[in-house]
């Protein structure tokens, strides 16, 4: 029981910290990283039973835009590609204030491709789940204060930030995005996502 409560509190803290107000600041260091292909699909996205609707096109375009905004700031010499699949979503409908205020969520799988090496950096896709940013709507819920499109934009921005945190962690712990002499020489091998 204590673990469950701590897990929920951790998710709330992470969601509260995931606002995208830092896009005007210098990006966190990611070595030689530069995003070239930003491929997003949502053909298998599952909608929560308690959710507003979103089309496949809305899901793919909104996530792709948020990824481009965040990672377009990186100008490293080496080329990397993302293969992202939207796995599930919940866009909160209006609830009952103080009793039931549903929260929005987005689940994506991320695969990172190294162009110079011609391979995936993560053999198994990294699954990332994000919640809506908590703020003044925490009691009422964003179902009352935001449209489905606005909720999806916020979730996509939070997902892009979570992907950045994942990449920073891999850069620091696994040595991803270290300068590659072949990539710097200009030779490239295009890797298509599977």
C-alpha positions, 0 to 999 in steps of 0.5 A: 500500500505504501509503495502504491501511494509513493508511486502515485506521488512520484508520478504527480511530481514528475508530471508537475515538473514536465512543463514545456516552458524551457524551450526558449532556454539552451537545451541540455547537453546531448553530445553530438546529437542531431535529430534527422527523421522524426517518425511518429505512428499511432495506428495501434493507439488504444483510447482509454474507456474514459476519454475524449476522442482523437484521430490517428492524424491528430495523435501523430501530428501533435506528437511529431510537432512537440518532438520537433520543437524540443529536438530541433534545438540540437545541432550536433554533427551526428545524425539520429532518428526517432521511431515513435509509436503512440500506444495509448491515450486518455483525454480527460472529459469533464468530471465532477469537481472535488469528487472525480476529476479525470486526468489526461495521459499519453503512452508512447514507445520510443526507438532511437536510431544511430545513422552512422552505426546503422543500428538501433541504440535501444534494442527494446523500445523505451515506453514512456507514460506522461500525465497532464501537467498539474496546476490550477486545474488539479481539483477541477480537471482539464476536462473542464478547462481545456479542449481535447486538442489543448490536452493533446498538445500539453501531453505531447509536450510533456512526452517530448520532455520525457524523451529528452530526459531519457536521452540525457540519462542514456548519454550520461550512463551509456555514452550515447551521442559521443562524437563519432569520427565517421559521422563527422567525416560526412559519411551517412547510412540511412536506417529506416525504422522497422 
